[in-house]
Every structure is written in structure tokens, then in C-alpha cells.
């Protein structure tokens, strides 16, 4: 398998972070990277090494895997490690900003959402859509279940109502194709949910509501500009989004997590996931 060193190093935090790793840690990380690449190829229906195209599991087969894992699928990224033990996190500033969270805590989701926002920027989307793409999956650092609702709640005090709407409902819309707006149901979902998966009734009801809403296109454009596998060699930097954040994100002067907002505890949970209580 051909390895893109730049993308591999970026996923681990850069060359400095890689240099600080032990040989065993590097080997584990490389194995995880290669497994992810194979997963991506399978999710896109690409032939495997022996030339066979992957078939998708059924829902029953997906559910049968539950008791084979050491963690549940819905656990936030900050609370588990795909290889070995979790690592000590760098301290947050006294008054953390959104950029601080991207730099110090959104390690598993940052590259993905930056690629999504970059795609929205390249395809001429509005600044509100670009911001929604930049933020839409970051709540998965805390929790994966219903992450659209969690993420909208996390950002609601700091963004416009339309941006929050786009973040909240991208989750329901991703299960429904919309050829007119350029969204195709991803094979990745057939793989992780099962080829016979049908969304739960609350997802169906949410989709039907949003489909009739005046802001339907906002969450739909998040799904259109989302990426269901990382693009090798593409690593947009936060600098290209700083001005958009400045214009559309209301940074509290006390710092995220310390402004006594209804969601401050969520930001503290992301900032300090090692606290036992």
C-alpha cells in the first residue's frame, strides 16, 4: 500500500509529534492508518488486494459485532484510543477560544471538517455554510450518538440560528439521497449500518419536517460538501477559516466553558475529559 507521509504525519499531529513517539507507537499508528485506508477503499466499493469488491453486511451482522469490542460505537473520540492507552492531553489556555479547541482537542475530527469546509469554500458556498461544515462533526469528540443535535447545542449560543439549523439537521438528511442537489447515499453507511438499514422513526420524521422547511438547503449543503472518506494529501489549515470564524462566531471573553452559558459544561467536558467527576 502506498502511504502519503504528509497525510499520515498530519493525522498524528505533525512531524514533531511523530518524532516524540516510540518505535512501537509509530508501528501501531501506521497499522491503524493502513487499516483506515483499507476501510475507505472498501467503503467506496473499490476492489481489495485480491480483486474482490466488498459486500455490505446486514443490520443483524452489524449488531452481532457489538460484543466483540472493548468500547461502544457511540463513545466520543477523546474518551478512547484506537491503539493502546490514551495519551495525556496538552493543557488548555485559561480562556480557550474555538481555535484552541481545534488545535488541542478536536484531533480526530479536525482534518475531516476542515476538508469539508474547504470543499464548501471551493464550491462557492456562503460563509454560513462554510462555518457549518467546519463545525458539523466536532461534537463527535464528546459523543457520536445524535452528533448533529449535540453539535448544534454545543454551538447554538455562538452562531446564527441558520448555522445551528444546518448543523443539527445534517445528521437526518445524510440518510436520504437528493440527486437534484448532488447528494448520493454513501456506501460507507451501507457498511457501518448494514445494507438493509432503515433510519429510526425519529430520523424519518425529522427528515420530513426539514424537507418542508424554508432552510432545507442549508443542512442539505452540509451533506453535499461533507466527505465520507479523507482525501489523501489534502490538509487545509485553520488559517483559511479565521476570518469567517471572526465574522460569524461569537467568542465569549471568559473563554469557552467559563461563560456560564447553558452549554459551558459541554465545552469543559471536551477540555477536561480526564476529570473523574
Order of alpha helices (4+ residues) and beta strands (2+ residues): alpha-alpha-alpha-alpha-alpha-alpha-alpha-alpha-alpha-alpha-alpha-alpha-alpha-alpha
